[in-house]
Amino acid sequence: MQERRPCCLLSVWLSVYLSPSVYAQTWERTCAQVALEEAELKLAMSAANFITDIAIDPDSLPDDALQAGSSFPITVKVQTEDSQPLPLETAMESLTLKLTPPDGNRADIVALQPSAAVEVSDMANEGTAWCAFSFESGELRSAGAYTVTAEHTEQRQELARVLMKKEISMRSPAISFEVCSAPLSELRLAADSAPERITVTNGKPDQQRQLLSDAVLQLTDAYGNTVHTEGVTVHLTLEWPEGCEAEANGGMLPQLESSEGKLEGETDRHGRVSFGAISIKQGTGKASSDENVAANTQGNAMACVLAFEVQAAEDQFEG
């Protein structure tokens, strides 16, 4: 008769301790209810310093529109699994703030890196364990709505190997802020194709006397943003070039005329004013008698400058 071997059973118990995070797993092999072997494996689990959440601090953004040319620090908050601050050198490798200018496309996006860590005590109304970093916006020259988004990509390989994809890369919700135009400082022709030099006569043909076919002027700031100021007076005039002595040698500037019958006008609510076609008045003007003056480079000819004089309140300047 074949000998019966005792029946052996393998029993497993798993015990979990939450504080500290120690997991104990016990194996016991028994035979006929008698313990033969027993082993225990303990795993000590600790939280890692990887980012679990990322957000732009809305309190760091301006409440009102900034003026073009301004710059300011933007705060990005992060939470880590172990509630410990993220080292600045790690943040500089893994955190990016994407700044999209008004009407910008992907090629216009500016990627900013952290410039400094922010003390949590400097952040208002923080009830959870956040650490934060400051990003300098740089000079914001274009007026309009800017959008900022914070992004994180884990660069520490020892963590990236064990994290899930959603933990390796994450993005914050986008937040927008406004930049308005700076104070009025320039006056520009609205037409991009306006030439720098024009040759005309004071003869009879209208086309040969025309300086501009449609003179539309726009108020702007120093960065080229339109300034929407109504009621600014703009006056058109001809002037001698700087340093020219033609007038002292008998030269006389020609007179201007406009198809709209005016050489002075006020801007509308968009900061624009139109004069229509601008021409030299027939038969006006006289070249200098001295052909050696700088303005008289072609004998019986002269050089002059079409100037736009702007006067708003106490400010006066030329364009």
Summary of the structure (lengths in Angstrom):
residues: 319
radius of gyration: 37.7
end to end distance: 118.5
largest distance: 143.2
contacts: 871
relative contact order: 0.12
helix: 10%
strand: 43%
